[in-house]
Amino acid sequence: NAGVTQTPKFRILKIGQSMTLQCTQDMNHNYMYWYRQDPGMGLKLIYYSVGAGITDKGEVPNGYNVSRSTTEDFPLRLELAAPSQTSVYFCASSWVKNEKLFFGSGTQLSVL
Amino acid sequence: AQKVTQAQTEISVVEKEDVTLDCVYETRDTTYYLFWYKQPPSGELVFLIRRNSFDEQNEISGRYSWNFQKSTSSFNFTITASQVVDSAVYFCALSDTNAGKSTFGDGTTLTVKP
């Protein structure tokens, strides 16, 4: 029972590099979300998707892009990494809106 | 805009003490959902409870209980007879009914000492 799987778990990037954080879920959930968690802070919504082919911006979308070509996958792309993007990134999913979120184990990203 | 405030940044208690974590929210919606999540030291996020705005009944689950008061826009969480394993960061969250996006508070770090 995998649930929500995120890869990689850790990554160090140099300023200006790009990378994709992978997120996949096997629960056939329609709703998927990307959050970032800065030290001592709550989770801030980056992007979300209500179904395959549909994505929208959250609270802090600048510097990120997403796509949702399948129900299962919701990758997050970082272009031109900046130190301000150093954070822990969580992917989450839910069957329908306003239901509990299932979270991945997180990706710890450092941009140096 | 929605907002969730957890005024207590850190709480430290001794095992077996009762502890209450406060959560105050702001929303213009008449229908909304409130959640509590636990983040233990291992880092994963675990769902604890979901409550909709029309259900103001308090809920008890073992040592955990939740008090929802619409009049004061609060959704407080009480742990009775705390244990060391309760040490974690606890997040309160508010979900909007439009796209189901959850807004999280900054969390309360609970430390339970033996």
Interface residues (C-beta under 8 A of the other chain):
Chain A: Y31 Y33 Y35 G40 M41 G42 L43 K44 L45 Y48 V50 D56 G58 E59 V88 F90 A92 S94 V96 K97 N98 E99 K100 L101 F102 F103 S105 G106
Chain B: V4 Q6 T9 Y33 F35 Y37 G43 E44 L45 F47 R50 N52 F91 A93 S95 T97 A99 G100 K101 S102 T103 F104 G105 D106 G107
